[in-house]
Every structure is written in structure tokens, then in C-alpha cells.
């Protein structure tokens, strides 16, 4: 996993992204935003600014829903 062709800085960033939940979540979120912008812009013929607003707002709402769902599950579901 350690690539000697990269600089120490680049290698450190890659290591953080590849080995931490936060790094992977950031990559996932960035991909989600780009995909949402492209889909909204293509389907609705919206500008990239308008599509960008949807792409930022929708994941935030999903995050709130996930938080509520996780809280309910941890409170009522026992494994």
C-alpha cells in the first residue's frame, strides 16, 4: 500500500483516506455530490449552481435521517 513514487505528503494523505472511516466518508460524499450535480443538471436542465444546491442539501437531509434512524435502532434494537 505504501507507494514510494509519491511524495511523503501525498503518501500521507493517501494513507489517511484509505485507512480511516473519515477519509473514506469524505471521498464518498464528494462522489455523491458530483453524481447528484450531474444527474440533476442532466435531467432538469438546471444550471450547475442550482444542481450544486440540490447536491449539497440532499445529502445533508439524508445525513439527518440516518442519524435519527441510527438513534432509534440503537435504542430499540438489541443484538
VOSETI-141996 format. One record per atom (N, C-alpha, C): atom name; x, z negated, y; residue number from 1. Coordinates in nm, 4 decimals. Atoms other than C-alpha are relative to their C-alpha. Layout:
% residues N
<node><marvex>CA</marvex><px>X</px><pz>Z</pz><py>Y</py><sepa>NUM</sepa></node>
...
This chain:
% residues 79
<node><marvex>N</marvex><px>0.0822</px><pz>0.0000</pz><py>-0.1186</py><sepa>1</sepa></node>
<node><marvex>CA</marvex><px>0.0000</px><pz>0.0000</pz><py>0.0000</py><sepa>1</sepa></node>
<node><marvex>C</marvex><px>0.0872</px><pz>0.0000</pz><py>0.1258</py><sepa>1</sepa></node>
<node><marvex>N</marvex><px>-0.0883</px><pz>0.0062</pz><py>-0.1152</py><sepa>2</sepa></node>
<node><marvex>CA</marvex><px>0.2940</px><pz>-0.0563</pz><py>0.2318</py><sepa>2</sepa></node>
<node><marvex>C</marvex><px>0.0651</px><pz>0.1359</pz><py>0.0191</py><sepa>2</sepa></node>
<node><marvex>N</marvex><px>-0.0541</px><pz>-0.1336</pz><py>-0.0255</py><sepa>3</sepa></node>
<node><marvex>CA</marvex><px>0.3893</px><pz>0.2768</pz><py>0.3894</py><sepa>3</sepa></node>
<node><marvex>C</marvex><px>0.1196</px><pz>-0.0111</pz><py>0.0932</py><sepa>3</sepa></node>
<node><marvex>N</marvex><px>-0.1214</px><pz>0.0122</pz><py>-0.0796</py><sepa>4</sepa></node>
<node><marvex>CA</marvex><px>0.7455</px><pz>0.2952</pz><py>0.5147</py><sepa>4</sepa></node>
<node><marvex>C</marvex><px>0.0143</px><pz>0.1100</pz><py>0.1039</py><sepa>4</sepa></node>
<node><marvex>N</marvex><px>-0.0055</px><pz>-0.1066</pz><py>-0.0995</py><sepa>5</sepa></node>
<node><marvex>CA</marvex><px>0.6771</px><pz>0.6134</pz><py>0.7154</py><sepa>5</sepa></node>
<node><marvex>C</marvex><px>-0.0689</px><pz>-0.0397</pz><py>0.1306</py><sepa>5</sepa></node>
<node><marvex>N</marvex><px>0.0681</px><pz>0.0466</pz><py>-0.1195</py><sepa>6</sepa></node>
<node><marvex>CA</marvex><px>0.4636</px><pz>0.4193</pz><py>0.9638</py><sepa>6</sepa></node>
<node><marvex>C</marvex><px>0.0887</px><pz>-0.1007</pz><py>0.0736</py><sepa>6</sepa></node>
<node><marvex>N</marvex><px>-0.0711</px><pz>0.1029</pz><py>-0.0756</py><sepa>7</sepa></node>
<node><marvex>CA</marvex><px>0.5960</px><pz>0.2008</pz><py>1.2424</py><sepa>7</sepa></node>
<node><marvex>C</marvex><px>-0.0500</px><pz>-0.1366</pz><py>-0.0442</py><sepa>7</sepa></node>
<node><marvex>N</marvex><px>0.0405</px><pz>0.1356</pz><py>0.0371</py><sepa>8</sepa></node>
<node><marvex>CA</marvex><px>0.5762</px><pz>-0.1736</pz><py>1.1979</py><sepa>8</sepa></node>
<node><marvex>C</marvex><px>-0.1370</px><pz>-0.0334</pz><py>0.0591</py><sepa>8</sepa></node>
<node><marvex>N</marvex><px>0.1277</px><pz>0.0248</pz><py>-0.0663</py><sepa>9</sepa></node>
<node><marvex>CA</marvex><px>0.2877</px><pz>-0.1890</pz><py>1.4475</py><sepa>9</sepa></node>
<node><marvex>C</marvex><px>-0.1140</px><pz>0.0707</pz><py>-0.0731</py><sepa>9</sepa></node>
<node><marvex>N</marvex><px>0.1028</px><pz>-0.0782</pz><py>0.0684</py><sepa>10</sepa></node>
<node><marvex>CA</marvex><px>0.0898</px><pz>0.0901</pz><py>1.2781</py><sepa>10</sepa></node>
<node><marvex>C</marvex><px>-0.0252</px><pz>-0.0547</pz><py>-0.1394</py><sepa>10</sepa></node>
<node><marvex>N</marvex><px>0.0132</px><pz>0.0557</pz><py>0.1333</py><sepa>11</sepa></node>
<node><marvex>CA</marvex><px>0.1568</px><pz>-0.0570</pz><py>0.9372</py><sepa>11</sepa></node>
<node><marvex>C</marvex><px>-0.0765</px><pz>-0.1327</pz><py>0.0042</py><sepa>11</sepa></node>
<node><marvex>N</marvex><px>0.0715</px><pz>0.1268</pz><py>-0.0146</py><sepa>12</sepa></node>
<node><marvex>CA</marvex><px>0.0333</px><pz>-0.3982</pz><py>1.0573</py><sepa>12</sepa></node>
<node><marvex>C</marvex><px>-0.1479</px><pz>0.0201</pz><py>0.0245</py><sepa>12</sepa></node>
<node><marvex>N</marvex><px>0.1415</px><pz>-0.0290</pz><py>-0.0271</py><sepa>13</sepa></node>
<node><marvex>CA</marvex><px>-0.2887</px><pz>-0.2523</pz><py>1.1932</py><sepa>13</sepa></node>
<node><marvex>C</marvex><px>-0.0679</px><pz>0.0495</pz><py>-0.1259</py><sepa>13</sepa></node>
<node><marvex>N</marvex><px>0.0572</px><pz>-0.0509</pz><py>0.1244</py><sepa>14</sepa></node>
<node><marvex>CA</marvex><px>-0.3488</px><pz>-0.0602</pz><py>0.8721</py><sepa>14</sepa></node>
<node><marvex>C</marvex><px>-0.0228</px><pz>-0.1136</pz><py>-0.0993</py><sepa>14</sepa></node>
<node><marvex>N</marvex><px>0.0116</px><pz>0.1121</pz><py>0.0929</py><sepa>15</sepa></node>
<node><marvex>CA</marvex><px>-0.2879</px><pz>-0.3775</pz><py>0.6713</py><sepa>15</sepa></node>
<node><marvex>C</marvex><px>-0.1179</px><pz>-0.0893</pz><py>0.0360</py><sepa>15</sepa></node>
<node><marvex>N</marvex><px>0.1130</px><pz>0.0829</pz><py>-0.0441</py><sepa>16</sepa></node>
<node><marvex>CA</marvex><px>-0.5384</px><pz>-0.5762</pz><py>0.8809</py><sepa>16</sepa></node>
<node><marvex>C</marvex><px>-0.1318</px><pz>0.0690</pz><py>-0.0326</py><sepa>16</sepa></node>
<node><marvex>N</marvex><px>0.1242</px><pz>-0.0735</pz><py>0.0257</py><sepa>17</sepa></node>
<node><marvex>CA</marvex><px>-0.8020</px><pz>-0.3039</pz><py>0.8493</py><sepa>17</sepa></node>
<node><marvex>C</marvex><px>-0.0292</px><pz>0.0057</pz><py>-0.1494</py><sepa>17</sepa></node>
<node><marvex>N</marvex><px>0.0207</px><pz>-0.0191</pz><py>0.1431</py><sepa>18</sepa></node>
<node><marvex>CA</marvex><px>-0.7513</px><pz>-0.2532</pz><py>0.4784</py><sepa>18</sepa></node>
<node><marvex>C</marvex><px>-0.0211</px><pz>-0.1297</pz><py>-0.0768</py><sepa>18</sepa></node>
<node><marvex>N</marvex><px>0.0028</px><pz>0.1227</pz><py>0.0794</py><sepa>19</sepa></node>
<node><marvex>CA</marvex><px>-0.7256</px><pz>-0.6178</pz><py>0.3735</py><sepa>19</sepa></node>
<node><marvex>C</marvex><px>-0.0925</px><pz>-0.1089</pz><py>0.0531</py><sepa>19</sepa></node>
<node><marvex>N</marvex><px>0.0895</px><pz>0.1039</pz><py>-0.0522</py><sepa>20</sepa></node>
<node><marvex>CA</marvex><px>-0.9765</px><pz>-0.8061</pz><py>0.5903</py><sepa>20</sepa></node>
<node><marvex>C</marvex><px>-0.1422</px><pz>0.0522</pz><py>0.0098</py><sepa>20</sepa></node>
<node><marvex>N</marvex><px>0.1407</px><pz>-0.0358</pz><py>-0.0138</py><sepa>21</sepa></node>
<node><marvex>CA</marvex><px>-1.3545</px><pz>-0.8084</pz><py>0.6000</py><sepa>21</sepa></node>
<node><marvex>C</marvex><px>-0.0298</px><pz>0.0484</pz><py>0.1410</py><sepa>21</sepa></node>
<node><marvex>N</marvex><px>0.0246</px><pz>-0.0387</pz><py>-0.1390</py><sepa>22</sepa></node>
<node><marvex>CA</marvex><px>-1.3496</px><pz>-0.7855</pz><py>0.9783</py><sepa>22</sepa></node>
<node><marvex>C</marvex><px>0.0499</px><pz>0.1414</pz><py>0.0255</py><sepa>22</sepa></node>
<node><marvex>N</marvex><px>-0.0540</px><pz>-0.1342</pz><py>-0.0182</py><sepa>23</sepa></node>
<node><marvex>CA</marvex><px>-1.1282</px><pz>-0.4775</pz><py>0.9716</py><sepa>23</sepa></node>
<node><marvex>C</marvex><px>-0.0883</px><pz>0.1054</pz><py>-0.0631</py><sepa>23</sepa></node>
<node><marvex>N</marvex><px>0.0881</px><pz>-0.0950</pz><py>0.0674</py><sepa>24</sepa></node>
<node><marvex>CA</marvex><px>-1.3465</px><pz>-0.3015</pz><py>0.7177</py><sepa>24</sepa></node>
<node><marvex>C</marvex><px>-0.1350</px><pz>0.0083</pz><py>0.0698</py><sepa>24</sepa></node>
<node><marvex>N</marvex><px>0.1278</px><pz>-0.0013</pz><py>-0.0710</py><sepa>25</sepa></node>
<node><marvex>CA</marvex><px>-1.6607</px><pz>-0.4046</pz><py>0.9083</py><sepa>25</sepa></node>
<node><marvex>C</marvex><px>0.0102</px><pz>0.0806</pz><py>0.1293</py><sepa>25</sepa></node>
<node><marvex>N</marvex><px>-0.0183</px><pz>-0.0786</pz><py>-0.1218</py><sepa>26</sepa></node>
<node><marvex>CA</marvex><px>-1.5200</px><pz>-0.2553</pz><py>1.2288</py><sepa>26</sepa></node>
<node><marvex>C</marvex><px>0.0046</px><pz>0.1493</pz><py>-0.0293</py><sepa>26</sepa></node>
<node><marvex>N</marvex><px>-0.0046</px><pz>-0.1414</pz><py>0.0390</py><sepa>27</sepa></node>
<node><marvex>CA</marvex><px>-1.4415</px><pz>0.0732</pz><py>1.0548</py><sepa>27</sepa></node>
<node><marvex>C</marvex><px>-0.1398</px><pz>0.0481</pz><py>-0.0385</py><sepa>27</sepa></node>
<node><marvex>N</marvex><px>0.1368</px><pz>-0.0348</pz><py>0.0389</py><sepa>28</sepa></node>
<node><marvex>CA</marvex><px>-1.7911</px><pz>0.0753</pz><py>0.9007</py><sepa>28</sepa></node>
<node><marvex>C</marvex><px>-0.0888</px><pz>0.0165</pz><py>0.1230</py><sepa>28</sepa></node>
<node><marvex>N</marvex><px>0.0836</px><pz>-0.0047</pz><py>-0.1198</py><sepa>29</sepa></node>
<node><marvex>CA</marvex><px>-1.9545</px><pz>0.0027</pz><py>1.2364</py><sepa>29</sepa></node>
<node><marvex>C</marvex><px>0.0321</px><pz>0.1218</pz><py>0.0854</py><sepa>29</sepa></node>
<node><marvex>N</marvex><px>-0.0397</px><pz>-0.1185</pz><py>-0.0763</py><sepa>30</sepa></node>
<node><marvex>CA</marvex><px>-1.7557</px><pz>0.2719</pz><py>1.4154</py><sepa>30</sepa></node>
<node><marvex>C</marvex><px>-0.0543</px><pz>0.1268</pz><py>-0.0663</py><sepa>30</sepa></node>
<node><marvex>N</marvex><px>0.0556</px><pz>-0.1147</pz><py>0.0727</py><sepa>31</sepa></node>
<node><marvex>CA</marvex><px>-1.8522</px><pz>0.5224</pz><py>1.1460</py><sepa>31</sepa></node>
<node><marvex>C</marvex><px>-0.1512</px><pz>0.0082</pz><py>0.0155</py><sepa>31</sepa></node>
<node><marvex>N</marvex><px>0.1454</px><pz>0.0055</pz><py>-0.0149</py><sepa>32</sepa></node>
<node><marvex>CA</marvex><px>-2.2165</px><pz>0.4102</pz><py>1.1696</py><sepa>32</sepa></node>
<node><marvex>C</marvex><px>-0.0410</px><pz>0.0524</pz><py>0.1380</py><sepa>32</sepa></node>
<node><marvex>N</marvex><px>0.0322</px><pz>-0.0431</pz><py>-0.1364</py><sepa>33</sepa></node>
<node><marvex>CA</marvex><px>-2.2188</px><pz>0.4640</pz><py>1.5464</py><sepa>33</sepa></node>
<node><marvex>C</marvex><px>0.0204</px><pz>0.1508</pz><py>0.0157</py><sepa>33</sepa></node>
<node><marvex>N</marvex><px>-0.0269</px><pz>-0.1442</pz><py>-0.0110</py><sepa>34</sepa></node>
<node><marvex>CA</marvex><px>-2.0614</px><pz>0.8110</pz><py>1.5212</py><sepa>34</sepa></node>
<node><marvex>C</marvex><px>-0.1044</px><pz>0.0808</pz><py>-0.0761</py><sepa>34</sepa></node>
<node><marvex>N</marvex><px>0.1014</px><pz>-0.0705</pz><py>0.0783</py><sepa>35</sepa></node>
<node><marvex>CA</marvex><px>-2.3018</px><pz>0.9186</pz><py>1.2461</py><sepa>35</sepa></node>
<node><marvex>C</marvex><px>-0.1350</px><pz>-0.0060</pz><py>0.0701</py><sepa>35</sepa></node>
<node><marvex>N</marvex><px>0.1285</px><pz>0.0134</pz><py>-0.0688</py><sepa>36</sepa></node>
<node><marvex>CA</marvex><px>-2.6034</px><pz>0.7825</pz><py>1.4373</py><sepa>36</sepa></node>
<node><marvex>C</marvex><px>-0.0048</px><pz>0.0883</pz><py>0.1245</py><sepa>36</sepa></node>
<node><marvex>N</marvex><px>-0.0031</px><pz>-0.0866</pz><py>-0.1192</py><sepa>37</sepa></node>
<node><marvex>CA</marvex><px>-2.4960</px><pz>0.9622</pz><py>1.7564</py><sepa>37</sepa></node>
<node><marvex>C</marvex><px>-0.0191</px><pz>0.1464</pz><py>-0.0384</py><sepa>37</sepa></node>
<node><marvex>N</marvex><px>0.0094</px><pz>-0.1390</pz><py>0.0430</py><sepa>38</sepa></node>
<node><marvex>CA</marvex><px>-2.4580</px><pz>1.2894</pz><py>1.5705</py><sepa>38</sepa></node>
<node><marvex>C</marvex><px>-0.1405</px><pz>0.0337</pz><py>-0.0490</py><sepa>38</sepa></node>
<node><marvex>N</marvex><px>0.1339</px><pz>-0.0253</pz><py>0.0542</py><sepa>39</sepa></node>
<node><marvex>CA</marvex><px>-2.7902</px><pz>1.2609</pz><py>1.3870</py><sepa>39</sepa></node>
<node><marvex>C</marvex><px>-0.1043</px><pz>0.0022</pz><py>0.1109</py><sepa>39</sepa></node>
<node><marvex>N</marvex><px>0.0985</px><pz>0.0054</pz><py>-0.1088</py><sepa>40</sepa></node>
<node><marvex>CA</marvex><px>-2.9912</px><pz>1.1587</pz><py>1.6944</py><sepa>40</sepa></node>
<node><marvex>C</marvex><px>0.0155</px><pz>0.1198</pz><py>0.0919</py><sepa>40</sepa></node>
<node><marvex>N</marvex><px>-0.0246</px><pz>-0.1138</pz><py>-0.0886</py><sepa>41</sepa></node>
<node><marvex>CA</marvex><px>-2.8294</px><pz>1.4260</pz><py>1.9080</py><sepa>41</sepa></node>
<node><marvex>C</marvex><px>-0.0465</px><pz>0.1307</pz><py>-0.0639</py><sepa>41</sepa></node>
<node><marvex>N</marvex><px>0.0381</px><pz>-0.1231</pz><py>0.0696</py><sepa>42</sepa></node>
<node><marvex>CA</marvex><px>-2.8890</px><pz>1.6960</pz><py>1.6470</py><sepa>42</sepa></node>
<node><marvex>C</marvex><px>-0.1512</px><pz>0.0116</pz><py>-0.0182</py><sepa>42</sepa></node>
<node><marvex>N</marvex><px>0.1427</px><pz>-0.0055</pz><py>0.0306</py><sepa>43</sepa></node>
<node><marvex>CA</marvex><px>-3.2462</px><pz>1.6059</pz><py>1.5552</py><sepa>43</sepa></node>
<node><marvex>C</marvex><px>-0.0855</px><pz>0.0050</pz><py>0.1262</py><sepa>43</sepa></node>
<node><marvex>N</marvex><px>0.0856</px><pz>0.0099</pz><py>-0.1188</py><sepa>44</sepa></node>
<node><marvex>CA</marvex><px>-3.3823</px><pz>1.5232</pz><py>1.9004</py><sepa>44</sepa></node>
<node><marvex>C</marvex><px>0.0495</px><pz>0.0819</pz><py>0.1175</py><sepa>44</sepa></node>
<node><marvex>N</marvex><px>-0.0617</px><pz>-0.0750</pz><py>-0.1088</py><sepa>45</sepa></node>
<node><marvex>CA</marvex><px>-3.1560</px><pz>1.7427</pz><py>2.1141</py><sepa>45</sepa></node>
<node><marvex>C</marvex><px>0.0277</px><pz>-0.0890</pz><py>0.1218</py><sepa>45</sepa></node>
<node><marvex>N</marvex><px>-0.0326</px><pz>0.0949</pz><py>-0.1066</py><sepa>46</sepa></node>
<node><marvex>CA</marvex><px>-3.0708</px><pz>1.4306</pz><py>2.3141</py><sepa>46</sepa></node>
<node><marvex>C</marvex><px>0.1461</px><pz>0.0189</pz><py>0.0410</py><sepa>46</sepa></node>
<node><marvex>N</marvex><px>-0.1391</px><pz>-0.0036</pz><py>-0.0442</py><sepa>47</sepa></node>
<node><marvex>CA</marvex><px>-2.7541</px><pz>1.4066</pz><py>2.5190</py><sepa>47</sepa></node>
<node><marvex>C</marvex><px>0.0800</px><pz>-0.1020</pz><py>-0.0805</py><sepa>47</sepa></node>
<node><marvex>N</marvex><px>-0.0819</px><pz>0.0975</pz><py>0.0725</py><sepa>48</sepa></node>
<node><marvex>CA</marvex><px>-2.4596</px><pz>1.2195</pz><py>2.3677</py><sepa>48</sepa></node>
<node><marvex>C</marvex><px>-0.0118</px><pz>-0.1385</pz><py>0.0612</py><sepa>48</sepa></node>
<node><marvex>N</marvex><px>0.0216</px><pz>0.1305</pz><py>-0.0633</py><sepa>49</sepa></node>
<node><marvex>CA</marvex><px>-2.5230</px><pz>0.9413</pz><py>2.6229</py><sepa>49</sepa></node>
<node><marvex>C</marvex><px>-0.1248</px><pz>-0.0657</pz><py>-0.0579</py><sepa>49</sepa></node>
<node><marvex>N</marvex><px>0.1241</px><pz>0.0543</pz><py>0.0564</py><sepa>50</sepa></node>
<node><marvex>CA</marvex><px>-2.8822</px><pz>0.8962</pz><py>2.5032</py><sepa>50</sepa></node>
<node><marvex>C</marvex><px>0.0179</px><pz>-0.0328</pz><py>-0.1479</py><sepa>50</sepa></node>
<node><marvex>N</marvex><px>-0.0253</px><pz>0.0252</pz><py>0.1417</py><sepa>51</sepa></node>
<node><marvex>CA</marvex><px>-2.7738</px><pz>0.9279</pz><py>2.1422</py><sepa>51</sepa></node>
<node><marvex>C</marvex><px>0.0906</px><pz>-0.1218</pz><py>-0.0173</py><sepa>51</sepa></node>
<node><marvex>N</marvex><px>-0.0893</px><pz>0.1148</pz><py>0.0053</py><sepa>52</sepa></node>
<node><marvex>CA</marvex><px>-2.4988</px><pz>0.6742</pz><py>2.2113</py><sepa>52</sepa></node>
<node><marvex>C</marvex><px>-0.0740</px><pz>-0.1309</pz><py>0.0198</py><sepa>52</sepa></node>
<node><marvex>N</marvex><px>0.0799</px><pz>0.1213</pz><py>-0.0198</py><sepa>53</sepa></node>
<node><marvex>CA</marvex><px>-2.7524</px><pz>0.4219</pz><py>2.3400</py><sepa>53</sepa></node>
<node><marvex>C</marvex><px>-0.0729</px><pz>-0.0375</pz><py>-0.1274</py><sepa>53</sepa></node>
<node><marvex>N</marvex><px>0.0680</px><pz>0.0262</pz><py>0.1266</py><sepa>54</sepa></node>
<node><marvex>CA</marvex><px>-2.9541</px><pz>0.4569</pz><py>2.0210</py><sepa>54</sepa></node>
<node><marvex>C</marvex><px>0.1002</px><pz>-0.0484</pz><py>-0.1038</py><sepa>54</sepa></node>
<node><marvex>N</marvex><px>-0.1015</px><pz>0.0354</pz><py>0.0989</py><sepa>55</sepa></node>
<node><marvex>CA</marvex><px>-2.6364</px><pz>0.4358</pz><py>1.8167</py><sepa>55</sepa></node>
<node><marvex>C</marvex><px>0.0544</px><pz>-0.1410</pz><py>0.0205</py><sepa>55</sepa></node>
<node><marvex>N</marvex><px>-0.0457</px><pz>0.1368</pz><py>-0.0248</py><sepa>56</sepa></node>
<node><marvex>CA</marvex><px>-2.5412</px><pz>0.1056</pz><py>1.9817</py><sepa>56</sepa></node>
<node><marvex>C</marvex><px>-0.1115</px><pz>-0.1015</pz><py>-0.0191</py><sepa>56</sepa></node>
<node><marvex>N</marvex><px>0.1127</px><pz>0.0931</pz><py>0.0073</py><sepa>57</sepa></node>
<node><marvex>CA</marvex><px>-2.8865</px><pz>-0.0540</pz><py>1.9951</py><sepa>57</sepa></node>
<node><marvex>C</marvex><px>-0.0468</px><pz>-0.0187</pz><py>-0.1442</py><sepa>57</sepa></node>
<node><marvex>N</marvex><px>0.0521</px><pz>0.0071</pz><py>0.1365</py><sepa>58</sepa></node>
<node><marvex>CA</marvex><px>-2.9982</px><pz>0.0281</pz><py>1.6398</py><sepa>58</sepa></node>
<node><marvex>C</marvex><px>0.0854</px><pz>-0.0883</pz><py>-0.0909</py><sepa>58</sepa></node>
<node><marvex>N</marvex><px>-0.0785</px><pz>0.0911</pz><py>0.0844</py><sepa>59</sepa></node>
<node><marvex>CA</marvex><px>-2.7008</px><pz>-0.1376</pz><py>1.4633</py><sepa>59</sepa></node>
<node><marvex>C</marvex><px>-0.0109</px><pz>-0.1465</pz><py>0.0444</py><sepa>59</sepa></node>
<node><marvex>N</marvex><px>0.0160</px><pz>0.1381</pz><py>-0.0475</py><sepa>60</sepa></node>
<node><marvex>CA</marvex><px>-2.7435</px><pz>-0.4464</pz><py>1.6841</py><sepa>60</sepa></node>
<node><marvex>C</marvex><px>-0.1295</px><pz>-0.0607</pz><py>-0.0533</py><sepa>60</sepa></node>
<node><marvex>N</marvex><px>0.1277</px><pz>0.0476</pz><py>0.0543</py><sepa>61</sepa></node>
<node><marvex>CA</marvex><px>-3.1081</px><pz>-0.4762</pz><py>1.5775</py><sepa>61</sepa></node>
<node><marvex>C</marvex><px>0.0122</px><pz>-0.0230</pz><py>-0.1498</py><sepa>61</sepa></node>
<node><marvex>N</marvex><px>-0.0213</px><pz>0.0185</pz><py>0.1436</py><sepa>62</sepa></node>
<node><marvex>CA</marvex><px>-3.0083</px><pz>-0.4250</pz><py>1.2141</py><sepa>62</sepa></node>
<node><marvex>C</marvex><px>0.0813</px><pz>-0.1254</pz><py>-0.0276</py><sepa>62</sepa></node>
<node><marvex>N</marvex><px>-0.0809</px><pz>0.1205</pz><py>0.0173</py><sepa>63</sepa></node>
<node><marvex>CA</marvex><px>-2.7479</px><pz>-0.6990</pz><py>1.2533</py><sepa>63</sepa></node>
<node><marvex>C</marvex><px>-0.0831</px><pz>-0.1268</pz><py>0.0134</py><sepa>63</sepa></node>
<node><marvex>N</marvex><px>0.0894</px><pz>0.1161</pz><py>-0.0172</py><sepa>64</sepa></node>
<node><marvex>CA</marvex><px>-3.0114</px><pz>-0.9432</pz><py>1.3808</py><sepa>64</sepa></node>
<node><marvex>C</marvex><px>-0.0911</px><pz>-0.0161</pz><py>-0.1209</py><sepa>64</sepa></node>
<node><marvex>N</marvex><px>0.0858</px><pz>0.0039</pz><py>0.1179</py><sepa>65</sepa></node>
<node><marvex>CA</marvex><px>-3.2424</px><pz>-0.8516</pz><py>1.0922</py><sepa>65</sepa></node>
<node><marvex>C</marvex><px>0.0787</px><pz>-0.0534</pz><py>-0.1200</py><sepa>65</sepa></node>
<node><marvex>N</marvex><px>-0.0820</px><pz>0.0454</pz><py>0.1118</py><sepa>66</sepa></node>
<node><marvex>CA</marvex><px>-2.9595</px><pz>-0.9023</pz><py>0.8423</py><sepa>66</sepa></node>
<node><marvex>C</marvex><px>0.0272</px><pz>-0.1509</pz><py>0.0112</py><sepa>66</sepa></node>
<node><marvex>N</marvex><px>-0.0254</px><pz>0.1426</pz><py>-0.0205</py><sepa>67</sepa></node>
<node><marvex>CA</marvex><px>-2.8783</px><pz>-1.2430</pz><py>0.9939</py><sepa>67</sepa></node>
<node><marvex>C</marvex><px>-0.1229</px><pz>-0.0822</pz><py>-0.0407</py><sepa>67</sepa></node>
<node><marvex>N</marvex><px>0.1237</px><pz>0.0726</pz><py>0.0349</py><sepa>68</sepa></node>
<node><marvex>CA</marvex><px>-3.2426</px><pz>-1.3562</pz><py>0.9637</py><sepa>68</sepa></node>
<node><marvex>C</marvex><px>-0.0247</px><pz>0.0032</pz><py>-0.1507</py><sepa>68</sepa></node>
<node><marvex>N</marvex><px>0.0192</px><pz>-0.0140</pz><py>0.1439</py><sepa>69</sepa></node>
<node><marvex>CA</marvex><px>-3.2683</px><pz>-1.2229</pz><py>0.6087</py><sepa>69</sepa></node>
<node><marvex>C</marvex><px>0.0984</px><pz>-0.0875</pz><py>-0.0766</py><sepa>69</sepa></node>
<node><marvex>N</marvex><px>-0.1018</px><pz>0.0817</pz><py>0.0654</py><sepa>70</sepa></node>
<node><marvex>CA</marvex><px>-2.9436</px><pz>-1.3947</pz><py>0.5091</py><sepa>70</sepa></node>
<node><marvex>C</marvex><px>-0.0334</px><pz>-0.1480</pz><py>0.0119</py><sepa>70</sepa></node>
<node><marvex>N</marvex><px>0.0378</px><pz>0.1411</pz><py>-0.0187</py><sepa>71</sepa></node>
<node><marvex>CA</marvex><px>-3.0609</px><pz>-1.7254</pz><py>0.6572</py><sepa>71</sepa></node>
<node><marvex>C</marvex><px>-0.1160</px><pz>-0.0378</pz><py>-0.0918</py><sepa>71</sepa></node>
<node><marvex>N</marvex><px>0.1151</px><pz>0.0285</pz><py>0.0879</py><sepa>72</sepa></node>
<node><marvex>CA</marvex><px>-3.3924</px><pz>-1.7040</pz><py>0.4672</py><sepa>72</sepa></node>
<node><marvex>C</marvex><px>0.0443</px><pz>-0.0061</pz><py>-0.1457</py><sepa>72</sepa></node>
<node><marvex>N</marvex><px>-0.0465</px><pz>-0.0010</pz><py>0.1387</py><sepa>73</sepa></node>
<node><marvex>CA</marvex><px>-3.2183</px><pz>-1.6158</pz><py>0.1418</py><sepa>73</sepa></node>
<node><marvex>C</marvex><px>0.0817</px><pz>-0.1222</pz><py>-0.0353</py><sepa>73</sepa></node>
<node><marvex>N</marvex><px>-0.0819</px><pz>0.1171</pz><py>0.0302</py><sepa>74</sepa></node>
<node><marvex>CA</marvex><px>-2.9652</px><pz>-1.8964</pz><py>0.1672</py><sepa>74</sepa></node>
<node><marvex>C</marvex><px>-0.0826</px><pz>-0.1292</pz><py>0.0025</py><sepa>74</sepa></node>
<node><marvex>N</marvex><px>0.0845</px><pz>0.1196</pz><py>-0.0061</py><sepa>75</sepa></node>
<node><marvex>CA</marvex><px>-3.2426</px><pz>-2.1425</pz><py>0.2471</py><sepa>75</sepa></node>
<node><marvex>C</marvex><px>-0.0909</px><pz>-0.0109</pz><py>-0.1228</py><sepa>75</sepa></node>
<node><marvex>N</marvex><px>0.1028</px><pz>0.0047</pz><py>0.1047</py><sepa>76</sepa></node>
<node><marvex>CA</marvex><px>-3.4923</px><pz>-2.0437</pz><py>-0.0256</py><sepa>76</sepa></node>
<node><marvex>C</marvex><px>0.0451</px><pz>0.0498</pz><py>-0.1362</py><sepa>76</sepa></node>
<node><marvex>N</marvex><px>-0.0446</px><pz>-0.0531</pz><py>0.1291</py><sepa>77</sepa></node>
<node><marvex>CA</marvex><px>-3.2952</px><pz>-1.8662</pz><py>-0.2994</py><sepa>77</sepa></node>
<node><marvex>C</marvex><px>0.1229</px><pz>-0.0788</pz><py>-0.0450</py><sepa>77</sepa></node>
<node><marvex>N</marvex><px>-0.1107</px><pz>0.0783</pz><py>0.0558</py><sepa>78</sepa></node>
<node><marvex>CA</marvex><px>-3.0721</px><pz>-2.0827</pz><py>-0.5174</py><sepa>78</sepa></node>
<node><marvex>C</marvex><px>0.0516</px><pz>0.0697</pz><py>-0.1242</py><sepa>78</sepa></node>
<node><marvex>N</marvex><px>-0.0609</px><pz>-0.0620</pz><py>0.1184</py><sepa>79</sepa></node>
<node><marvex>CA</marvex><px>-2.8287</px><pz>-1.9389</pz><py>-0.7713</py><sepa>79</sepa></node>
<node><marvex>C</marvex><px>0.0691</px><pz>-0.1046</pz><py>-0.0819</py><sepa>79</sepa></node>
